[in-house]
Amino acid sequence: MHTLICGSMAYDTIMVFKDQFKKHILPEQIHILNVAFLVPEMRREYGGCAGNIAYNLQLLGGHPLIMATVGDDFSAYAQRLEKLGLSQAHIRHVPDSFTGQAFITTDLDDNQITAFHPGAMGHSHLNSVAAAKEVSLGIVAPDGREGMLQHALEFSDLGIPFVFDPGQGMPMFSGAELLRFIEQADYITMNDYEAKMLEDKTGKTLNEIAQRVKALIVTLAADGSLIYAGGKQIPIPTPKPKALVDPTGCGDAYRAGLLYGIQQGWDWETTGRLASLMGSLKIASRGGQNHKYTRAELMNLYEQSFGHSIKL
């Protein structure tokens, strides 16, 4: 059976400014801001939440299906997916549009200025969950607003359990809409900042929200994560990464681990630890899809990190 991943496909253009932003932005002139940063270092990465999650889930031996909308410039990404053996059956081309684009400039203090063009993502509602066959689990990851609303409703109506992952898309929704997502979803995952935003927007505490789903997963960056499930709070440690290179895509790698563990019917301690390991491995490489591990290597790394074995 497949895991249907509804979310964005995007190109990430990452530039490095070899100085500090604060030296070039005058606080007293912020109302007439007009600055330019010389960025001699630049790279383009394959990204988007759906693309990153699918890449990591395939590393684990899962069976991801991507559901997304893309633009006229998608050919290079399409060739990559073909080489990886990832299905494009539910990736819809929207003519006269760009694939989602993130333009990220980072300074020497790791501060970031990001511009994001959603492009074809705004048409994600053209895809229907019902079109995908043999799906036993899904995720609604950041995507176009109407698409996220529609896909959550479709998963719920079809009786397919799914993870709600609002991510950076949370500001698009009202408190009432977020409560509707909570009622429809089986699982919710977000980082600690997003969790606080969810509490503010819905007027519900995390404990109250957790009572409405099978599990609420809150990631805490280097402090691991916390899983609310079965009336308990389960702390999940994070293995020490080999290097701190690039956090881009770490959350997506974590979500792939969650999806794999849920699909396998594992307990939350094991599922959370696998998810945490995937995030820790990703941060040691640049971009969201450049880390490479065999399933045997992942099983060995899991045992080294947590002292017991799993079978992928």
FENHUKA-V381859 format. One record per helix or strand. SS is the DSSP state (H for helix, E for strand). FROM is the first residue (numbers start at 1). LEN is the number of residues. If there is no record, write none. Layout:
BEGIN
ss | from | len
SS | FROM | LEN
SS | FROM | LEN
END
This chain:
BEGIN
ss | from | len
E | 2 | 5
E | 10 | 7
H | 21 | 3
H | 27 | 6
E | 41 | 7
H | 49 | 11
E | 64 | 7
H | 75 | 10
E | 90 | 4
E | 100 | 7
E | 112 | 6
H | 119 | 8
H | 129 | 3
E | 135 | 6
H | 145 | 14
E | 162 | 3
H | 167 | 6
H | 175 | 10
E | 187 | 5
H | 192 | 11
H | 206 | 5
E | 215 | 5
H | 221 | 3
E | 225 | 5
E | 232 | 5
H | 250 | 15
H | 268 | 15
H | 295 | 12
END
